[in-house]
Amino acid sequence: MPSPGPRLRRPRIPHAALLPLALLSSCPSQRGPAAPDFAVARGDERTVDLPADLRGLSLYGPAGRILVRAAERPRVAASFVVSATTEDEARRVAAGCDLAVVPEGDLTRVEVRLPEGHPIERIGVDFVVELPPGLDLRLATHGGPIDTTAYEAGSQELHSQDGDLHIGRTRTRLVFESRRGDVEILGSFGEASGSSEDGDLRVMSAARGGLLAFEATSSDIHLLPEPDASLEIVFDHLGAALFSNVPLRRETEALPDGWTRERLSVGEEGDCCRFAFRVREGKLVVGRD
């Protein structure tokens, strides 16, 4: 099959530029007065220790990154960046930001506590989460990446509005959503499901017995499993392209409303990793370059 070309996409702004743009936007309007300039202040790092009998963590952040890594002692550290109309106000708000630990069923929730009256859109938080292996994760961020590649989770539920997801090993169930960010799955998983509007998906692991369902409006999907992996793929699309760098068995079926179903098999039949993809446009690439 011919080599896939790049997909035309909405321009993406690197994460490092997102927060300054969101916090410092002061471009004058063509129809009104110029917006005020903003001052920025960084608060001292806030750290909370988590219970020794912790079973899982729930965490939501506004703009900013969530990084999870393995450690013997469970803790969460947060770095705050605040914008305000004056430098004194920015420093005052940054000094008032804090974290709190709240029980939430089987999970422990870490909450961001902000000074009353300051818009959350003008506050960014970068988290570093350290946990013993095997705990359940429920993580969400409005704008910024989530990275669990240095952690082996029990289960994972990850949501980001505009940020990329980088996902490590999941022992049981994985659920993910990134509306306009890309998703990279580097670790193995049991049962997984995810969605995106305009994000690409890269899957680097295809352990036998795994199952992944993914739905997107527009997406380039890259399956890059081990050379001896066995795959079964159902690919529903509205005119998306298919490329393969490995031998595969292929059956095509017309579905209602212009959709097409491709049934693809790679490697030996039987115990394999199964995928179900449904995208309106984009492409599916199977195999390493």
Steps between C-alpha positions, in 0.01 A plus 500: 500500500625858440654694784254720691540875471441750776144592586399865472399606848411802703826664615605384845669731751771328709405455866783725615333787317142431609517639852674830421257558215200419715619707794660792323274555202482876457466555126295810422163444341431662167156600629574607854760621748819306562480230765704568816851359541538223755774433753603141577614347827611148592400368838703276728459128432219342699531136607252266667570151632237237424371222728720192526197276424422696182310294239477761225527869415255751351645831379380787280721783381425815298772604251819303560661158500438187707801268527469167684796286604564207729623558854473326836355803678170633355495877457387778266700816430357802317660810350266795445528777241260794539427805287335817627477867408784592740809318624394539863160346423660209312734427792213524750288252305795263445570501874137406567494192274510166679413130484256298709445125539137382496364140516296405192362145526776251425724783378672791670443835330755779500331838454648830390396775741508848344442846650135601467415728210804439279412352157621143465590579137788712632653222710719218374610197701768241422469180706756233582326192644700224670323174585577135577435279194160350427263773621196626311522843331225747410672806354368798304636831378338779302809596302829312522646151465461200726798263517481162676774325299722468809225326699321164496137558600223268610242684290516840330237758408663798325334811353649811341332776304799615292798308634676187380478172691806278547385176660702232675407146595147429625433171679122502450278766339609815317262784402633812328372813327690790345278720290775673302819338627691196380506170689801270533461161669842357583405235755285191483133504601216260572182667373520856367267755342560857388381789286622818336371769266822592321782309667726227367553164668823300525495153658842353572392182678261221398507235770299183439154521652484878487199689358493865389204695358562853369268753333595834342371757254838544331804298598817334376536165677838328516525142627866426570501165679782253554604311181347171621171651618166357390226755427134501407372842388153630411539837326179695426546823306359750252773494237808478723819351359667174599877435490690194618868417535424138597312220321132503590177327409226742395124484448291804402129552564272789404296641790197734494541878455822471303708334770749221422612221729846349459571174682877456533710220646874495566702200617363176636131447562371428848624678811575855387451869573172637363427853380179674394543841335231737372612825332339728246828599334873450536702182457601173663864394482589147613861397566830669569690687232 
